Amino acid sequence: MDSQSLLAVIDLLETDGIEVWLDGGWGVDALLGHQTRDHDDLDLVVERDYATRIIELLGGFGYSLVAGGPPKSFVMVDALGRQVDVHPVAFKAEGGGVYELDDGTEWVYPPQGFAGRGSVNETPVRCLSPEVQVLVHAGYELTEKDYRELYLLRERFGVEPPRALLGRVLAAAREEPEA
């Protein structure tokens, strides 16, 4: 997923009145204000009420639903292999977002998580805050790129990763130079 395709997807959705927040690798790069690596996909957090409309809009944009479906996460891919992973949330009155996991449990994005702002190709975008980017890196097996992202968030924003990961995060800084 290149930056131009990312911006086209965001423009498509936001023109239809759908707010989106970048998550994952592109979310980290948006916070940093520049691209640090190539990205396989685009992770978006959206309001669950718009999930069906997002499928329609992206379908008209050449994307097909290949995995999952509302109210849970779903994946859409176009003919060129560009992938959009959509993470629907139900917003609570205080602003947090409830995300339904595949096993039926819920994870709640804290309200301050939706205050993140960044840029892609100097275009302002919403993204999850640095603190919440660190939180969402929990709960799955991390790869080298994940450790690198945690390192970059720590260096730029002072957000500490979980103590158990700190040694691996610091080692990632020595293994891969920033792009």
C-alpha positions in Angstrom: 0.0 0.0 0.0 1.7 3.2 -1.2 1.0 6.7 0.1 -1.0 7.8 -2.9 -3.3 4.8 -2.7 -3.7 5.5 1.1 -4.7 9.1 0.5 -7.1 8.0 -2.2 -8.9 5.6 0.1 -9.0 8.2 2.9 -10.4 10.8 0.5 -13.0 8.4 -0.8 -14.3 7.7 2.7 -14.0 11.1 4.2 -15.8 12.7 1.2 -18.7 10.4 2.1 -18.6 11.8 5.7 -16.8 8.8 7.2 -14.0 9.7 9.7 -11.1 7.3 9.7 -8.0 6.9 11.9 -4.8 5.3 10.7 -3.5 2.5 12.8 -0.6 0.1 12.5 2.5 1.0 10.4 0.9 3.8 8.4 -0.5 5.2 11.7 3.0 5.3 13.1 4.5 6.8 10.0 1.7 9.5 9.9 2.6 10.4 13.5 6.3 10.7 12.5 5.3 12.8 9.4 7.3 10.6 7.0 7.3 7.1 5.6 9.8 4.8 7.4 9.2 1.6 5.4 7.1 -0.1 2.8 3.7 -1.2 3.9 1.7 -4.3 3.0 -1.6 -2.9 4.0 -3.5 0.1 5.4 -5.1 -0.4 8.9 -8.1 1.9 9.5 -10.2 2.4 12.6 -13.7 3.5 11.8 -17.1 3.9 13.4 -18.9 0.5 13.2 -22.1 2.2 11.9 -20.3 2.9 8.7 -18.8 -0.5 8.0 -21.3 -1.6 5.4 -21.0 1.7 3.6 -17.2 1.3 3.6 -17.6 -2.1 1.9 -19.8 -0.5 -0.7 -17.5 2.5 -1.3 -14.3 0.4 -1.5 -16.1 -2.1 -3.7 -16.9 0.7 -6.2 -13.2 1.6 -5.9 -12.1 -1.8 -7.1 -11.7 -3.6 -3.7 -13.2 -6.9 -2.8 -14.1 -8.3 0.6 -11.7 -11.2 1.2 -11.9 -11.9 5.0 -14.1 -11.1 8.0 -17.1 -8.8 8.0 -19.0 -6.3 10.2 -19.3 -5.9 13.1 -15.8 -7.4 13.4 -12.7 -6.5 11.4 -12.6 -7.2 7.7 -10.1 -7.1 4.9 -10.5 -5.7 1.4 -8.1 -6.2 -1.4 -7.9 -4.7 -5.0 -6.6 -6.3 -8.2 -3.2 -4.9 -7.6 -3.0 -6.5 -4.1 -3.5 -3.3 -2.1 -5.0 -4.3 1.2 -7.2 -2.3 3.5 -7.8 -3.8 7.0 -10.8 -2.2 8.6 -11.3 -2.2 12.4 -14.8 -1.1 13.3 -15.5 0.4 16.7 -18.7 1.4 18.5 -18.1 4.8 20.2 -19.1 5.1 23.8 -20.6 8.3 25.2 -17.2 9.3 26.8 -15.5 8.9 23.4 -13.8 5.5 23.7 -14.2 2.9 20.9 -15.3 -0.7 21.6 -13.7 -3.1 19.3 -15.1 -6.7 19.0 -12.4 -9.3 18.8 -12.9 -12.5 16.8 -13.2 -14.5 20.0 -16.2 -12.4 21.1 -14.3 -10.4 23.7 -14.1 -6.6 23.5 -11.1 -4.3 23.6 -11.7 -0.6 24.3 -9.7 2.1 22.6 -9.3 4.9 25.2 -10.9 8.2 24.2 -7.5 10.0 24.0 -6.5 7.5 21.4 -8.6 9.2 18.8 -6.8 12.6 19.3 -3.8 11.6 17.2 -2.9 13.7 14.2 -0.2 13.2 11.6 0.5 13.6 7.9 1.1 11.5 4.8 2.8 13.3 2.0 2.2 16.5 3.9 -1.5 15.8 3.9 -3.1 16.0 7.4 -4.7 12.8 8.6 -6.2 11.4 11.8 -4.4 8.5 13.4 -4.3 6.8 16.7 -2.2 8.7 19.3 1.3 7.5 20.1 0.2 6.1 23.4 -2.5 4.0 21.9 -0.3 2.9 19.0 1.9 1.3 21.7 -1.1 -0.3 23.4 -2.4 -1.9 20.2 1.0 -3.5 19.6 0.1 -5.8 22.5 -1.9 -9.0 22.1 -0.1 -10.5 19.1 3.3 -11.8 18.3 5.5 -8.9 17.3 7.9 -8.9 14.3 11.0 -6.8 13.7 9.0 -4.0 12.1 6.8 -3.8 15.2 9.8 -3.5 17.5 11.1 -0.8 15.2 7.8 1.1 15.3 7.8 0.9 19.1 11.4 2.3 19.1 10.5 5.2 16.9 7.4 6.0 19.0 9.6 6.0 22.1 12.3 8.2 20.6 9.9 10.7 19.0 7.2 10.9 21.6 8.7 9.5 24.8 6.1 6.7 25.0 7.6 3.7 26.7 6.8 0.2 25.5 5.9 -2.5 28.0 8.9 -3.1 30.2 9.2 -6.7 29.0 9.7 -5.5 25.5 12.2 -2.7 26.1 15.4 -4.7 25.5 14.0 -6.0 22.2 12.8 -2.5 21.2 16.2 -0.9 21.8 17.9 -3.8 19.9 15.6 -3.0 16.9 17.2 0.5 16.7 20.6 -1.0 16.0 19.4 -3.5 13.4 17.5 -1.3 10.9 18.3 2.2 9.9 15.4 4.6 9.6 14.4 5.3 5.9 
